[in-house]
Amino acid sequence: MARLRAYWLAPPGLAMLAATLLALAIRLYTLTRPGYLTGVTEYDDGVYLGGAIRLLQGSLPYHDFAFVQPPGILLLMAPVAVLGKISATTHAMAAARLLTVLASTACVPLAGSLVRYRGVLVTLVTCGLLAIYPDDIATAHTLILEPWLNLFCLLGVCIAFRRGRLASSRRLVWAGVAIGFAGTVKYWAALPAVLLLAVCLLTGNGWAGRVRRAGTYTLGVIAGFVVPVLPFFAFAPAAFVHSTLFDQATRANSYVPVSLRLAHLTGLIDVLNGGGHFSLTAGVHSLLADSGAAATSNASVGWLPYAAALLGAGVLAIGYLWEPGRPSPLEWYVLATAVATVAAVLGYSAFFYHYPAFAAPWLALSAGCAVGALASGFAGRPQVRRALIGCCAVVVLAVAAFQASELRGLRATSVYPDRALIPAGSCVVSDQISLAIAANRFTAARPGCPDVLDGLAQTLVLSNGVSVQGGAASHPAVVAAWQSILSRADYVWLSPSNARRIPWTPELTSWFAANFQPLQVHGQARRLGQVYERVQS
């Protein structure tokens, strides 16, 4: 207890604690906005929670329902799925969102623990930046993969390093297990995993020792990945590989300009509105608030993101080259990981607001190390260093207050069971299953009722990786399969974005209109699409 108290009450520990509390406060604040705890704000969260509920009911992803991510998030959400079984799915979604807030917040002290040996300034910059990183805040508002991916990657790196140097082989095994499990959440964990393997091979004395250490770490990674994945792979090996690798890699997506991606990566979405223009008064129309509502703008935002990216790259370059030979293996590792994750976000065919959150910890760690190096010239002037620490703290608090003002007016649509148009126990098909979860109409799968959790994934699996944008509607077999799915439903709930997931053709549209009738929708519920009831013959 005394050691724990000393850890947190030391100056770096206090910086970590303050930043962690700030991160928790602003992420929880988002969930206090009307509708954000149980309402509809995302697409992916329903897929992940719905998949966990189905897993608890005995259905397997890839075998019984379409799923295009590795199964780690389903395992993590299995305890939450129990709540959905004994209570309402809306309560399970609220619990999943609260847990994701905690996962995102936990990344702040984990990042701080890596660099606290460098002193208060480096710790404050690292933790402060991560606490207020806009896309990390937006991503944490619901059940998304990146906070959980970051949590296990950072946990593994914390185990692997001690005071900037690689730890013992025994610790590297557990580091590998943690990062391997991160790969079961999202395959992007391969980037930090491979780079840590490179550190094992390139640092230390003696080639034999390096190889032994790398082998030990690799065994941990394999165990952390294979053990959770193997049962799912065994039941549907071909579907598992095709769904999680090829369908994800080949799908066509709407183009998102590099300038907008850079705006997210550099944090400029705080001061850009939905049209991509600089604004300090955009409020809920800022790109930060739009991201919190799960929107991904495709606006071109001009030259400002490029300038901010060049400035940030310059600070990192100068900081790392300030004292040749000074950066530790950890510092080089976080810089390499930051570069790799940024390149992945910029180069991937798809882009969503939560992708930059994957780069957030590594950018914050690199920035903290660079600023610490630049401030090393004031080592003999403690009053100047204290002033720098104070300025950094003020800036972080000011940005957090500004972000809170932008998020203050957020509102999400809630669908309560007593207002739902769909009777409990009905067979419901929706292109966005989070709608049914929010209405507590995501019930146990029954014989004959199609199990569609992810409309986009369903189309990708049926078409061998061709999305609607890529031309899935031109495949008669895919259209016929969707008609078969819809024909077995009592109710169909189509979101406003259903045309991006279901390959509507004139023939399928005519058949649907002849077999389903729209139900009257009032008030806010109109924003959640349209419910259709089967026409009784």
N, C-alpha and C positions, 0 to 999 in steps of 0.2 A: 504494500500500500504506500509506503514511504517513497519507493522508487517511482511508482505511478504518479504520485503527487509531484515529485520533483520533475518528472518528464513534462507534465503539462504546465507547471508553474514557472518553468524556466522561460526566458524571453522568447525563444523560438516556439516553445509549446503554447505560450499565450497567443502568439500570432496565429498559429494553427487553429487554436480553439476559437478565437474571434472570427476568423474567416469561415470556419465550419458552421458556427451559429448563424452567420450572415447568409451563407449558402442555403442552410435549412430554412431560414425565415423567408427568403424571397421565393424559394420553390414551393413552400407551403402556402405562401400568399397567393400564388397562381391558383391553387386548388380551392381557395376560399371564394373565388369569383363565381357568380351564379351559374350553376350547371356543370362546373368543371370537376366536381368530385364524382358525379354519377351520370352526367349527361354525355352527349355524343360530340367528341372533339377530334376523333381520329378514325382511321380505317384499320391500321395494323393491330391496335390494342385488342380489338374484338377477335381477330384471328388468333392471337397468342393465348388469350384467356379462354376463348372457345375451344382451342385445341387442347389446352390443359384439362378442361372439363370433359371433353370427349375421351381423353386418355384415361381419366379416372373412371369413366363409364365402360372402359374396355375396348374402345376403338383406337387404332394405331394410325399415326400419320404415315403418308406415302402408300399405305396398304388400304386403309378404309376411307381416308379423305385426303384431298390434295393439300400439300404443304410444301413450300419452297425454301424454307430455312432449316438448318440443323435443329435437332430436338431439344437443345439445352434449355431454352426458355420455357418449354412445356414442363420439363422436370422442375425448374425453379418455381413455376406457378402451380404445381400440383397441390401444395398445401392450401393455396388460395382457392383452388377449385373445390376443395372440401367445403369451404364456406358457401360457395355457390350451390352446392348440393343440399346442404342442410338449411340454407336461408334463400336469399334471392340473388340472382346473378348481378343485380345492381350493387349489392353489398360486396360481392367478390371483386367487381371492377374498382370500387372505392378502395378496397384493401390493396389491390394490385398497384393502383396509382400511388398510394401512400408508401408502399414498399419501394417503388421505383424512385420516389423522392429521396428515400433514405439511401438507396444504392448510389444515386448521383451525388448526394451530400458526402457519403463516406469516401468518395474519391478525393475530396479536398484534403483530409488529414493523411490519407495514404500518400498523396503526392508530396505533402509537406514533410512527412517522415523520411522521404528519400533525400531531401536536400537540407534538412535542419542542421546538419553538421557544418553547413556553409554559413550559418548565422541568421540573424533575425531578418535582414533585408531580403535575402534570397528566399527565405521561407515565406515572408509576407507577400512578395511579388508573385511567387508561384501559387500560393493558396488563394490570394486575393483575385488574381486573374481567372482562375478556375471557378471561383465562387460566383463571379459576375459574367462569365462567358455567355453571351446571349443565347447561342444555339444550345448550350448545355441546359440553360434554364428552360428554354422552350421544350426541349426533348424530355425533360424530367416531369412534364405535366401529366404524362400517362404512360401506359405500359409499352415502352419502345425498347429495342434491343441494345442501343448504344450505352446507356448507363450501366447495364449489367455486363456488357462486354468490357467496358473500361474498368469496372470494379474488379473483375477477376484478372485482367491484364496487370493492373497496378498492384494487386495483391501478390501476383507472381514476381513482379519486378522488386517489390519491397522485400520479399524473401530472398531474392537472388543477390541483392547488393547490401553491403554494410559500409557506411561512410564512403560511398563512392566506388568501392572495390567489390569484386565478386566474392561471395561468401563460400562456405565449404561445399563440397560435393553433396553432402547430405541435404543441405538446404536447397541446392540446385535441383534435386529430385522433386521436392515439394513445389519449388517455383515452376518447374515444368508441368506438374499436375495442374496447378492453378491456371497457367496460360493454355494448357491443352483443353481444360474445361471451357475456357473463354472461347475456344474454337468451336465448341458445340453450340454456343450461343450465336456466333456469327463468324464466318470464315475469314473475315478481315483480321482476326487475331493472328493469322499466319505472318503478318508483317512484323509486329513486335516479337513474335516467337523466333522467326528466322534471324532477325537482327541480334537477339540475345544469344543465339547459337554462334553467330559470328564473333561476338564479344568473348565467348568461351574459348573460341579457337585462336583469337588474336592477342589475348592478354595473358599474362602469367609467365612463369619460367618453365622452360622445357616443353618440347613439342609433345612428348608422351603424356605429360600431365594435362596439357590442354585437350588432347584427344580424349583422355579418360574423363575429364570434366564435361566435355561436350557430349560424350556418350551417355553419361549419367543424366544430364539435363534432358537429352533427347528421349531417353526411356520414360522420364516423368511426363513429357509432353504427350508421348504416344499413349501412356496409361490414362492420362487425364482426358484424352479425346476418345479413345477407343472404347473404354469401359462403358461410358454413358450411351455411346452411339450404337454399339454392336447389336443390342436387341432389336432396334428399329431397322438397322441394315439387314439383319438376318431374315426378317419377315418379308422385306421387299427390296432386295439389293439393287435391281435395275431402276426401279422407281425412285429410290433414295438418291442414287447418283445423278440420274437425269434431272430430278426436281431441284435438288440443292445446288447443282453445278451448272448444267447446260441450260436449263430453263431460265435461270437467273442471268447467265452470261449473254444469252442470245436475244433476249426480249428487246423490242424497240420501245423507245420512250420519247416524250416530248423534249425538244432541245432546250436546255437551260444555259444562258450565256455565261462565259467564264467570268465576266465582270460581276455577275450576281453571285456566283459561287465564291469569288474572292470577298465580296461584301459580307457574306456569312462567315467565312473563315477569319476575316480580320476583325469581326465584331461591329462593323459599320451598320449592321441592321438596326442598331439602337437609334441611329440618327438619319435613317433613310425611310421615306414613306413607301406606300405600295406602288407608286409610280416610279420609284427609283431616284427621287429627288431628295436633296438634303433638307432636313426639317427637324427642328427641336420641339415642335408642337404637334407632331402627327398623332400622338396618343395611341388609340387602338388601331389607327391606320398606319402605324409604323411597321416595318418588316419584322421587328421582334414580336409585336402583338399578333401580326398575321401568322407568324410561325407558330405561336402558341395556340392558334386556332387551327393548326394543321394545314394551312395554306402554303403552297409553294409558288411564289410569283415567278413569272418568266420575263420580267422587265429587264431591259439593259440599263445599267446604272452608271454608265459613263466612265470617266477616268479616275475618280476618287479611289475606288478599291485597288486599282493598280498602284497608285501612289502610296496608299497605306501598306500594301504588300511589299513594295520596294523598301519603304522605310523600315518595316519590321525585319525584313531580310538583312538590311544593312546593320541594324542594331545587333542582330544575332551574329553576323559575320565579324563585326568589330569586337564584340564581347568575347567570342571564342578565340580570336586571334590576338587579343590584348596582351596576354602573357603566354607565349609559345611554350608548350609542354605542361601548362597548368591544368587544362581540363582532365578530369578523371575519366576512367572508363564509363562510369554512369553518365557523365555529362555528354560524352560523345554518343553514347547509346540513345539518350533522349533526343538529341539533335537529329540523329539519323532516323529515328522513329518519327519525329515530327515531319521531316522532309518526305518520308515514305507515305505517311498518312495524308498529308496535304496533296501529294501527287495522286494518290488514289481517289480522293474526293474530286479533284479537278479533272481527272482523266476518265472516270467511270462514265458509262453511257447514261446512267440515270443520276438524278440528283434530287434529294429531298432535304428539308430543313434539318433533319436529325443526323445527316451524314457528317457535317463538320464537328459534331460533338465527339466523334471518335478521335479527331485530331486535338481536341481541347486539352487533355492532360499533358500531352507531349509538347504542345506549343507553350503552355504555361510553365512547364519545367525548364524548357530551353530558354525562355525569356527570363526566368528567375536567375538561372546560371549566368546568362549574358550580363544582366544588370549587376549582379554581384561582382563580376569581373571588372566592369566599367567603374564600379564604386570602390574598387580596391585601392585606387590612388588616394582615397581619403582615410586609409587605415590609421594614420597617425592623427586624424582630426575627428575625434568621437562626436563633437558637437555637430559637425557637418553630416555625419552618418545618421545621427538621431534626427536631424532635420529632414533628410531624405526619407527615412522611415515614416516620419510624421506626414510628409507630403503624400507618400504612397497610400497610407491609410486613409487620408482625407479623400483622395481621388477614388479609391475603391468604394468608400461609403457614398460619395456623391453620385457615382455611376449607379450604384444599387438603388438609391433613392429615385433617380431619374427613371430607371427601369420599372420600379414599382408604380410610378405615376403613369407610365405607358400601359401597364397591365391592369390598372385599376378599373377601366371600363369594359374589360372582357366579359363576355356572356356567352354561354353555350346552351343549346336547347336540351331540355330534359324531357324524357318520355316516361311517365309514371304508369305502373300496371293498371291502375283504375281508370286511366284515360286511353288505354290501348284499344285499338280497333280489332285486335286479334284475340279470340278466346284462348284461354290457357289450354295447353296441351295440343294445339293445332300443329299441323305440319307446315312449317314456314320455310320458304326459300328466299334468301336475300343476297344481293351482290355485295352488301356490306353488313356483316354479321353483328357488328357493334350496335346496329340499330335494334336488333332483336334482343341483345343483351341488355341494353339500356331500358327496354320496355319489359324486361323479365319474361320474354317469350322465347328464350333459347332453352328449349326443353330437351329431355333425353331422346336420343335418336330411337326411332321405332321402325320396324320392318316396313319397307316400301317407301319411306320418306327419304329423299335425297339428303346426303350429309355434305352440304356446301358451306364451308367456313370461310373460304377465300375465293371470291368470284374471279379475280385476276389469276390466281394460281390454277383454278379449275380450267380456265381457258388455255393457259400455258401447258398444262399437262395433257389436255385433249389434243392440242395442236403441235405437240413436241417443241414447245418453246416459242410459238408465234403469238404475240399479243394482238389485241384488237388494233392498236396503232400499226402493227406490223402486217396486218392483213388477214387476221384469223377468220373474218367473215367470208373470205373467199374459199374456205375449206368446207365443203358440204357436210363432211362427217362431224366437224366441230359444231356446226349449226344444228345438225340433227341431234347431237348429244345434248345440247342445251335445251332443245325442245322437249326431249325426253325427261330431262331434269325438271323443267317447269311444269310438265304435264302431270307430275306426281304430287304437286304441292296443293294444299288447301288454300294457302295465302302466299302471295309473292309481294315482297317489300323491295321496291326499287329506289335506290338512292338517287340524288340529283346527278351523280357521276356514273350511273350504271352503264352508259354507252362506252365507257372506257374499259369495261370488264366483260360485258356480254356482247357477243358478235351479232348484233341485230342486223338482219337483212329484211327487205320488204316482205318476204314470205313469212319469216319468223314473227315480224311485227303484226302482220295480218292475222296469223294464227293466234297470237297472244290476245289481240283485241277481241277475237271471236270467242275465246274461252275464259277470259277473266274480265271482271268489271271493277272499275276504280271505286273505292270507298271515300265518302266525304271526309275531308281533313280540315280542321279549323286551327286558326291561330298560328302559334310558333311551329307546330308540327309540320306545316307546309314546307319548312326549310329542310325537313328530313326525308323528302321524297314522297312517294305515293305507295299506298297499300292497295293491293288488288285481291279480290276474292274470286274463287273459282265459280264460274257460272254453272248452276245446277241444271242438268239436263233432264 
